[in-house]
């Protein structure tokens, strides 16, 4: 189980690099546009890594947080890959802008859900 934490951080760092790479493939018209898109796409990873580190330094982040982070990270990379490589269209830039928004929504929904499921599973184990 201890390997999940470093693997999650490596996965998130790789996803951030993948996000910047996809922005470079999109060939924004200016350096400012590149910086905006890259910052926007990397923001969910930076925020969640910071949350995991802060929570880990206080009381230890629950393992479920790492599982949710890995799941949302993979989903974000798949969404970018679909938009950039498999289903190219004129609205690709708008779709790219929505990926971090969807990731944020997924974090907000899945974190409490994962903690609730783990508490219920532990409660049922104790009851038996």
C-alpha positions in Angstrom: 0.0 0.0 0.0 2.9 2.4 0.6 3.8 2.3 -3.1 0.4 3.9 -4.0 1.4 7.3 -2.6 4.7 7.8 -4.6 3.1 6.3 -7.8 0.2 8.8 -7.5 2.7 11.7 -7.3 4.6 10.3 -10.3 1.4 9.8 -12.3 0.3 13.4 -11.5 3.7 14.8 -12.5 3.6 12.8 -15.7 0.0 14.1 -16.4 1.2 17.6 -15.9 4.0 17.1 -18.4 1.5 15.5 -20.8 -0.8 18.5 -20.4 2.0 20.9 -21.3 2.9 18.7 -24.3 -0.6 18.7 -25.6 -0.7 22.5 -25.3 2.5 22.7 -27.4 1.0 20.4 -30.0 -2.1 22.7 -30.2 0.3 25.5 -31.3 -1.1 28.5 -29.5 -0.7 31.8 -31.3 1.4 33.5 -28.6 3.5 32.8 -25.6 0.8 34.3 -23.4 -1.8 31.9 -24.8 0.6 29.0 -24.3 1.3 30.0 -20.7 -2.5 30.4 -20.0 -3.4 27.0 -21.4 -0.5 25.3 -19.8 -1.2 26.9 -16.4 -4.9 26.1 -16.6 -4.3 22.5 -17.5 -1.6 21.9 -14.8 -3.5 23.7 -12.1 -5.6 20.7 -10.9 -2.5 18.6 -10.4 -0.7 21.3 -8.5 -3.6 22.0 -6.3 -4.2 18.4 -5.5 -0.6 17.6 -4.9 -0.4 20.5 -2.5 -3.5 19.3 -0.7 -2.1 15.8 -0.4 1.2 17.1 0.9 -0.5 19.5 3.4 -2.9 16.8 4.6 -0.1 14.3 4.8 2.0 16.6 7.0 -0.9 17.1 9.4 -2.5 13.8 10.0 -1.7 11.7 6.9 -3.9 11.8 3.8 -6.2 8.9 3.6 -5.4 6.3 1.0 -8.7 7.0 -0.7 -7.4 10.5 -1.6 -4.6 9.0 -3.5 -6.9 6.6 -5.3 -9.2 9.4 -6.3 -6.3 11.5 -7.4 -5.0 8.7 -9.6 -8.4 8.1 -11.1 -9.1 11.7 -11.9 -5.6 12.1 -13.3 -6.0 9.2 -15.7 -9.4 10.5 -16.7 -8.0 13.9 -17.4 -5.2 12.5 -19.6 -7.7 10.4 -21.5 -10.0 13.4 -22.0 -7.1 15.4 -23.4 -6.0 12.6 -25.6 -9.5 12.2 -27.0 -9.8 15.9 -27.8 -6.3 16.3 -29.2 -5.7 13.1 -31.1 -8.9 11.0 -31.7 -11.7 13.5 -32.2 -10.1 16.6 -33.6 -12.5 19.4 -34.4 -12.8 23.2 -34.3 -14.1 23.2 -30.7 -11.0 21.5 -29.4 -9.7 24.6 -27.6 -13.0 24.9 -25.7 -12.9 21.2 -24.8 -9.3 21.6 -23.6 -10.5 24.4 -21.3 -13.2 22.2 -19.8 -10.8 19.4 -18.8 -9.6 21.0 -15.5 -13.1 22.1 -14.7 -14.4 18.5 -15.0 -11.4 17.3 -13.0 -12.3 19.8 -10.2 -15.9 18.6 -10.2 -14.7 15.0 -10.1 -12.5 15.7 -7.1 -15.3 17.4 -5.3 -17.7 14.6 -5.9 -15.4 11.6 -5.6 -13.5 12.5 -2.4 -16.5 12.6 0.0 -17.9 9.5 -1.8 -14.7 7.6 -1.4 -14.4 8.5 2.3 -18.1 7.6 2.9 -17.7 4.2 1.1 -14.5 3.4 3.1 -16.2 4.3 6.4 -19.2 2.1 5.6 -17.0 -0.8 4.6 -15.0 -0.5 7.9 -18.3 -0.2 9.8 -19.7 -3.4 8.2 -16.4 -5.3 8.9 -16.6 -4.4 12.6 -20.3 -5.3 12.7 -19.6 -8.8 11.5 
